[in-house]
Amino acid sequence: MTSSDRDVGADGEGGDLHLGDVESFVNDSLVVQRLSDFLRAQRYFSDPHLDEDLRFEVGWWHGSADDLAVELIVRNGELGLWYVPVILRSVEVDPTSTVRHDVQVIDLLQDQRERDALLKVRMPGLSLRGGTRLIDREQSNSAVTVGSDIFVKLYRRLRQGPHREVDTLVRLSDGADAPVPKVHDVGVVGGVTVMVAVDYLPNAHDLYADCTGGSFDDSELQVVARRIGSTLADLHRSLRKVTETRVESYAQIRLSARERMVRSVERCLEHHHDQLGPDERSRLHDLIGRFSSTDHPLWAKGPRADVGIRTQLIHGDLHLGQILLEGSASEGTIAYIDFEGEVLATSQMGSALDPVERDLGGLQRSFAYVEAMRRINVSTSTLAPGLLFEICLEAYRSELDSASISDELVHVFAAEKAAYELEYELLAGRGLVSVPLSYLAEI
């Protein structure tokens, strides 16, 4: 790194360093190797096919005494697109070494000065008074708070075109009824959305943690379940107002769910064979055979094939970890977050319209996890299996036209979600594979 690297202003101009020089430096073979090593070590960089076709496109940059702060869009061939703001630091080498120089790669968000500089450029309308604080940097999203009331989410894994979550939140922010954080600003690099600033609930907790532990007793949990049903109805009603709706074939919806469900179980056997015991592998093979059959009751019952089901924009990955509560079970503020779709889903899955029953199926499975975990963590719990979701669904129906909700389709999506959970649990290694596996075996 030359002395000119040290004179670049925060706006990307000044000194002797120009954009072409930065791009040339970032794509230097040594820097590419160091960046590749860095990415492999990050939990959010999940692509196993990190290869030689790794390209870095520069957004914003500026220099300090010994560093080059640079904002990168990382393209790994056709396999992935990531947002990675980093600091490239010159490293002294042994004078006897044949290596001219070396570079250290540091996550830019760890440095408050550089973090603030980046936010000033990407979100010029956002006041940074009150300071910024890094909450988490290694997940698929990195989280920063500004003062006490603004939350900035930096997206790591990116998608070309409109960003589902940001687009949804921006449209919902114009209405007063939607239980979602209000959008303050959006940051874009080269036409790709990389961050969003929204309202922050500093004292909120995600409901999965609260519900599985001892934060609520059984009666309070039932109050929470009822309030989730009512607020979810508000959310779906608001989403319906800001997007198109479409009628699709009930039979085709179930067929697509079955195909995704079977494929999830097949991937468990393909990619996690060694993690599974002989009995578990046998049960998975049995599940594939049973659910592949069109005679299975899950696919055989329900309305006629020509019945139409209305689809709309929904949450897409709804579980209690995506629902925040600030305050008490009965009167606290509830907010729905993370509208990006399922972590393991393809980019195409994230933007499709779906029946509201998909969200309800996800909640059914999430409440099942709560009941399973409370049997372990809360010895006094006497909740009957399925009670919390029954209460939630009753409250949901009371807010919307109950005739429009298909119980059969809720069960279809709950089963598909359970198959997805199998794959997720094997990847996460939480030791909870038995929860979705037992549910699928009992269908």
Legacy VTK file of the C-alpha trace (Angstrom):
# vtk DataFile Version 3.0
C-alpha trace
ASCII
DATASET POLYDATA
POINTS 443 float
0.000 0.000 0.000
1.532 3.299 -1.026
1.513 6.639 0.784
-1.222 7.882 -1.540
-3.544 5.335 0.066
-3.520 7.487 3.183
-4.942 10.644 1.653
-8.333 9.574 0.400
-11.254 11.589 1.745
-14.498 10.118 3.103
-16.291 11.024 -0.122
-13.899 8.926 -2.185
-12.027 11.903 -3.585
-8.734 13.589 -2.718
-5.062 12.667 -2.602
-3.607 10.703 -5.476
-5.817 7.664 -5.206
-8.624 7.227 -7.714
-11.393 4.686 -8.090
-9.520 2.697 -10.718
-6.522 2.438 -8.390
-8.701 1.171 -5.557
-10.333 -1.456 -7.757
-6.935 -2.540 -9.021
-5.637 -2.833 -5.478
-8.674 -4.699 -4.164
-8.422 -7.204 -7.005
-4.675 -7.673 -6.553
-3.963 -11.399 -6.204
-2.613 -11.128 -2.639
-5.577 -9.033 -1.481
-8.002 -11.441 -3.167
-6.385 -14.315 -1.268
-6.607 -12.467 2.056
-10.236 -11.519 1.392
-11.032 -15.114 0.430
-9.493 -16.333 3.696
-11.473 -13.712 5.593
-14.772 -14.667 3.962
-14.279 -18.362 4.642
-13.979 -17.554 8.349
-17.299 -15.651 8.497
-20.433 -17.458 9.555
-22.583 -15.348 7.240
-20.590 -16.354 4.144
-22.307 -19.705 3.743
-21.488 -20.519 0.125
-19.370 -23.710 0.114
-18.315 -23.060 -3.493
-15.921 -20.182 -2.824
-13.730 -20.453 -5.900
-11.253 -18.608 -8.092
-14.008 -16.650 -9.829
-14.218 -14.224 -6.915
-14.649 -10.553 -7.859
-14.879 -7.462 -5.710
-16.720 -4.355 -6.828
-15.937 -1.173 -4.897
-18.633 1.136 -3.619
-17.295 3.632 -1.056
-13.782 3.949 0.320
-11.471 6.265 2.194
-8.036 6.079 3.741
-6.589 6.708 7.174
-3.035 6.528 8.500
-2.364 2.895 7.652
-5.710 1.612 6.440
-7.959 1.590 3.426
-11.640 1.414 4.398
-13.536 -0.086 1.494
-17.105 -1.193 0.786
-17.283 -4.317 -1.365
-19.907 -6.150 -3.345
-18.477 -9.664 -3.576
-19.460 -11.782 -6.564
-18.606 -15.461 -6.547
-19.344 -16.328 -10.152
-23.065 -17.009 -10.524
-23.273 -18.587 -7.079
-23.478 -15.677 -4.724
-23.575 -11.964 -4.038
-22.464 -10.512 -0.693
-21.988 -7.108 0.908
-18.729 -6.846 2.860
-17.397 -3.513 4.206
-13.833 -4.088 5.419
-10.618 -2.384 6.464
-7.490 -3.373 4.538
-4.463 -2.799 6.744
-0.823 -2.865 5.665
1.192 -5.430 7.586
4.945 -5.244 8.056
6.799 -8.285 6.798
10.143 -9.767 7.711
12.822 -7.796 5.811
14.429 -11.081 4.765
11.190 -12.328 3.221
10.697 -12.444 -0.518
7.133 -11.127 0.014
6.929 -7.381 -0.738
3.984 -6.655 1.539
1.052 -8.263 3.323
-2.488 -7.205 4.116
-4.771 -7.798 7.080
-8.550 -7.806 6.526
-10.754 -6.501 9.363
-14.521 -6.206 9.536
-15.145 -2.475 9.150
-18.093 -2.499 11.533
-15.772 -3.224 14.457
-14.244 0.248 14.120
-16.633 2.961 15.324
-14.920 5.744 13.349
-15.138 3.829 10.075
-18.623 2.531 10.865
-19.892 6.080 11.403
-18.192 7.287 8.215
-19.863 4.539 6.195
-23.327 5.297 7.612
-22.894 9.017 6.880
-22.283 8.183 3.228
-25.007 5.524 2.840
-27.651 7.233 5.000
-27.081 10.984 4.745
-30.509 11.784 6.167
-29.807 9.893 9.388
-28.457 11.808 12.380
-25.702 9.906 14.172
-26.101 11.895 17.358
-26.066 9.566 20.330
-23.397 7.359 18.745
-23.529 3.969 17.081
-23.235 0.558 18.685
-22.520 -2.752 16.977
-24.934 -5.449 18.112
-23.991 -8.361 15.880
-21.738 -8.687 12.858
-21.506 -12.408 12.021
-25.081 -13.318 11.184
-26.649 -13.104 7.725
-27.479 -9.546 8.782
-25.218 -7.250 10.788
-26.959 -4.975 13.270
-25.994 -1.475 14.406
-27.975 0.896 16.621
-27.860 4.673 16.253
-28.654 6.464 19.498
-31.468 4.758 21.357
-34.204 4.620 18.742
-32.742 3.708 15.324
-31.759 0.213 14.206
-29.609 -0.251 11.076
-29.525 -3.665 9.442
-26.697 -4.353 6.985
-27.559 -7.206 4.663
-24.776 -9.700 4.012
-26.311 -12.055 1.467
-27.778 -9.927 -1.316
-30.268 -10.284 -4.136
-30.394 -8.413 -7.401
-33.397 -6.204 -8.006
-35.948 -5.048 -5.414
-35.230 -6.189 -1.877
-38.242 -8.024 -0.506
-37.921 -6.909 3.115
-37.059 -3.282 2.446
-39.675 -2.921 -0.276
-42.285 -4.409 2.067
-41.327 -2.265 5.061
-41.230 0.940 3.004
-44.756 0.330 1.733
-46.049 -0.640 5.173
-44.407 2.369 6.818
-46.920 4.658 5.138
-49.775 3.077 7.061
-50.459 3.446 10.756
-51.937 -0.013 11.356
-49.132 -2.363 10.380
-47.248 -3.828 13.387
-43.783 -3.330 11.834
-40.828 -0.981 12.469
-41.014 2.293 10.520
-38.348 2.835 7.846
-36.105 5.920 8.170
-33.557 5.438 5.387
-32.296 2.909 2.829
-28.720 2.448 1.610
-28.003 1.273 -1.948
-24.739 0.351 -3.724
-24.793 -0.033 -7.508
-28.550 -0.543 -7.542
-28.391 -3.230 -4.835
-29.956 -2.600 -1.412
-27.340 -3.172 1.287
-28.854 -1.632 4.440
-31.991 -0.200 5.992
-32.588 1.971 9.075
-35.819 1.360 11.024
-37.364 2.105 14.415
-35.643 0.316 17.278
-37.409 -1.145 20.321
-34.471 -1.094 22.752
-36.196 -3.089 25.496
-37.887 -5.633 23.247
-37.254 -9.365 23.292
-37.982 -11.947 20.649
-40.915 -14.055 21.723
-39.239 -17.420 21.101
-36.706 -16.768 23.853
-39.378 -15.442 26.203
-41.848 -18.231 25.509
-39.422 -21.156 25.769
-37.928 -19.934 29.029
-39.512 -18.832 32.273
-40.414 -15.240 31.322
-44.112 -16.115 31.078
-46.249 -18.566 32.971
-48.762 -20.720 31.104
-51.642 -18.223 31.436
-49.468 -15.359 30.137
-48.429 -17.514 27.187
-52.059 -17.925 26.250
-52.481 -14.136 26.328
-49.414 -13.804 24.061
-50.798 -16.413 21.644
-54.091 -14.530 21.412
-52.351 -11.207 20.780
-50.156 -12.761 18.078
-53.260 -14.022 16.281
-54.850 -10.561 16.339
-51.715 -8.653 15.274
-50.934 -11.170 12.526
-54.394 -10.523 11.110
-53.538 -6.791 11.146
-50.259 -7.515 9.363
-51.857 -9.650 6.654
-54.584 -7.080 6.124
-51.953 -4.332 5.736
-49.871 -6.447 3.361
-52.932 -7.123 1.235
-53.464 -3.377 0.811
-49.957 -2.664 -0.491
-49.480 -5.521 -2.958
-51.245 -7.483 -5.645
-53.241 -10.600 -4.894
-53.685 -13.595 -7.148
-55.881 -16.696 -7.175
-54.025 -19.979 -7.630
-55.060 -23.604 -7.827
-55.370 -25.315 -4.448
-54.135 -28.542 -5.999
-51.033 -26.852 -7.488
-50.209 -25.157 -4.183
-50.304 -28.504 -2.385
-48.298 -30.190 -5.139
-45.554 -27.542 -4.905
-45.499 -27.859 -1.106
-45.149 -31.629 -1.390
-42.256 -31.340 -3.839
-40.399 -28.873 -1.598
-41.083 -31.023 1.434
-39.729 -34.207 -0.126
-36.688 -32.361 -1.478
-35.864 -31.004 1.990
-35.821 -34.531 3.435
-33.750 -35.789 0.495
-31.159 -33.044 1.110
-30.929 -34.111 4.745
-29.898 -37.583 3.632
-27.595 -36.288 0.900
-25.710 -33.645 2.886
-26.000 -34.801 6.507
-25.736 -38.569 6.184
-22.923 -38.844 8.750
-24.801 -36.759 11.338
-27.741 -39.130 11.280
-27.920 -42.404 13.142
-29.090 -45.597 11.377
-32.582 -45.281 12.883
-32.871 -41.626 11.810
-31.752 -42.429 8.264
-34.314 -45.223 8.100
-37.053 -42.874 9.297
-36.101 -40.264 6.692
-36.233 -42.830 3.888
-39.662 -43.860 5.158
-40.798 -40.206 5.187
-39.716 -39.721 1.575
-41.684 -42.778 0.506
-44.803 -41.822 2.433
-44.906 -38.156 1.476
-44.066 -38.812 -2.175
-47.276 -40.801 -2.495
-50.291 -38.896 -3.733
-52.397 -41.256 -1.580
-51.005 -39.765 1.637
-53.883 -38.145 3.616
-52.050 -34.809 3.655
-52.437 -34.565 -0.130
-55.594 -36.623 -0.644
-58.068 -34.675 1.474
-59.312 -31.115 1.189
-61.297 -29.120 -1.403
-61.683 -30.151 -5.006
-58.741 -29.628 -7.338
-60.379 -26.705 -9.106
-60.833 -24.613 -5.937
-58.946 -21.331 -6.059
-56.908 -19.985 -3.136
-56.047 -16.306 -2.834
-52.357 -15.556 -2.514
-50.710 -12.329 -1.391
-47.493 -10.993 0.082
-46.964 -12.587 3.505
-44.109 -12.692 6.008
-42.668 -15.872 4.512
-40.610 -17.146 7.459
-42.894 -16.536 10.373
-41.919 -17.915 13.755
-41.758 -16.506 17.273
-38.137 -15.440 16.839
-39.342 -12.940 14.211
-41.840 -11.312 16.588
-40.699 -8.726 19.132
-42.484 -7.759 22.335
-41.659 -4.613 24.251
-43.453 -4.553 27.589
-45.918 -6.917 29.234
-47.662 -9.918 27.714
-51.049 -8.198 27.765
-50.192 -4.594 26.872
-46.705 -4.480 25.343
-45.898 -3.425 21.782
-45.667 -6.259 19.238
-43.617 -5.823 16.067
-42.936 -8.248 13.195
-39.407 -8.228 11.729
-37.231 -10.001 9.130
-39.371 -10.245 6.008
-36.556 -11.804 3.948
-37.960 -15.302 3.656
-36.466 -18.567 4.870
-32.703 -18.694 5.434
-32.209 -21.804 3.284
-34.641 -20.786 0.547
-33.536 -19.775 -2.918
-33.815 -16.159 -4.029
-36.816 -17.069 -6.163
-38.690 -18.365 -3.114
-38.284 -15.055 -1.297
-40.426 -12.914 -3.583
-43.371 -15.195 -4.439
-46.943 -14.503 -3.374
-48.296 -17.147 -1.001
-51.466 -18.052 0.868
-51.660 -16.636 4.413
-51.862 -20.273 5.531
-48.080 -20.510 5.021
-47.498 -17.996 7.831
-50.039 -19.798 9.998
-48.321 -23.127 9.346
-45.012 -21.584 10.386
-46.563 -20.345 13.631
-48.070 -23.764 14.309
-44.595 -25.255 14.161
-43.073 -22.461 16.255
-45.631 -22.970 19.022
-44.868 -26.704 18.880
-41.204 -25.872 19.563
-42.281 -23.701 22.507
-44.309 -26.524 24.012
-41.435 -28.990 23.508
-38.827 -26.651 25.017
-41.033 -25.707 27.979
-41.397 -29.371 28.870
-37.609 -29.317 29.227
-37.020 -25.835 30.703
-40.174 -25.137 32.746
-41.104 -28.071 34.951
-44.371 -26.422 36.054
-45.753 -26.072 32.524
-48.969 -28.002 31.918
-49.783 -26.715 28.430
-51.739 -29.180 26.338
-50.079 -29.893 22.971
-51.467 -27.596 20.286
-53.329 -25.312 22.706
-51.289 -22.163 22.007
-51.766 -22.366 18.256
-55.499 -23.071 18.681
-55.808 -19.859 20.717
-53.720 -17.941 18.155
-55.775 -19.222 15.214
-59.067 -18.447 16.951
-57.963 -14.828 17.504
-56.749 -14.611 13.895
-60.074 -15.884 12.556
-62.019 -13.413 14.693
-60.236 -10.530 12.932
-60.658 -11.873 9.370
-63.208 -13.829 7.393
-62.835 -17.270 8.940
-64.329 -18.951 5.880
-61.285 -17.904 3.858
-58.835 -19.927 5.981
-58.237 -23.544 4.974
-57.320 -25.771 7.945
-56.079 -28.428 5.535
-53.704 -25.964 3.892
-52.396 -24.812 7.278
-51.476 -28.429 8.005
-49.854 -28.809 4.585
-47.610 -25.795 5.204
-46.857 -26.912 8.772
-45.668 -30.241 7.406
-43.537 -28.520 4.762
-42.083 -26.265 7.469
-41.238 -29.286 9.617
-39.306 -30.808 6.696
-37.462 -27.500 6.305
-36.741 -27.555 10.061
-35.071 -30.941 9.722
-32.502 -29.482 7.350
-32.117 -26.316 9.424
-31.567 -28.231 12.677
-28.939 -30.452 11.086
-27.098 -27.361 9.841
-27.455 -25.472 13.123
-26.457 -28.409 15.314
-28.815 -27.440 18.160
-29.680 -31.031 19.026
-33.376 -30.520 18.236
-33.757 -32.731 15.154
-36.161 -34.935 17.116
-38.739 -32.109 17.325
-39.577 -31.875 13.580
-38.790 -35.554 12.982
-41.310 -36.705 15.594
-43.968 -34.393 14.161
-43.456 -35.672 10.602
-43.488 -39.299 11.750
-46.880 -38.799 13.426
-48.664 -37.223 10.423
LINES 1 444
443 0 1 2 3 4 5 6 7 8 9 10 11 12 13 14 15 16 17 18 19 20 21 22 23 24 25 26 27 28 29 30 31 32 33 34 35 36 37 38 39 40 41 42 43 44 45 46 47 48 49 50 51 52 53 54 55 56 57 58 59 60 61 62 63 64 65 66 67 68 69 70 71 72 73 74 75 76 77 78 79 80 81 82 83 84 85 86 87 88 89 90 91 92 93 94 95 96 97 98 99 100 101 102 103 104 105 106 107 108 109 110 111 112 113 114 115 116 117 118 119 120 121 122 123 124 125 126 127 128 129 130 131 132 133 134 135 136 137 138 139 140 141 142 143 144 145 146 147 148 149 150 151 152 153 154 155 156 157 158 159 160 161 162 163 164 165 166 167 168 169 170 171 172 173 174 175 176 177 178 179 180 181 182 183 184 185 186 187 188 189 190 191 192 193 194 195 196 197 198 199 200 201 202 203 204 205 206 207 208 209 210 211 212 213 214 215 216 217 218 219 220 221 222 223 224 225 226 227 228 229 230 231 232 233 234 235 236 237 238 239 240 241 242 243 244 245 246 247 248 249 250 251 252 253 254 255 256 257 258 259 260 261 262 263 264 265 266 267 268 269 270 271 272 273 274 275 276 277 278 279 280 281 282 283 284 285 286 287 288 289 290 291 292 293 294 295 296 297 298 299 300 301 302 303 304 305 306 307 308 309 310 311 312 313 314 315 316 317 318 319 320 321 322 323 324 325 326 327 328 329 330 331 332 333 334 335 336 337 338 339 340 341 342 343 344 345 346 347 348 349 350 351 352 353 354 355 356 357 358 359 360 361 362 363 364 365 366 367 368 369 370 371 372 373 374 375 376 377 378 379 380 381 382 383 384 385 386 387 388 389 390 391 392 393 394 395 396 397 398 399 400 401 402 403 404 405 406 407 408 409 410 411 412 413 414 415 416 417 418 419 420 421 422 423 424 425 426 427 428 429 430 431 432 433 434 435 436 437 438 439 440 441 442
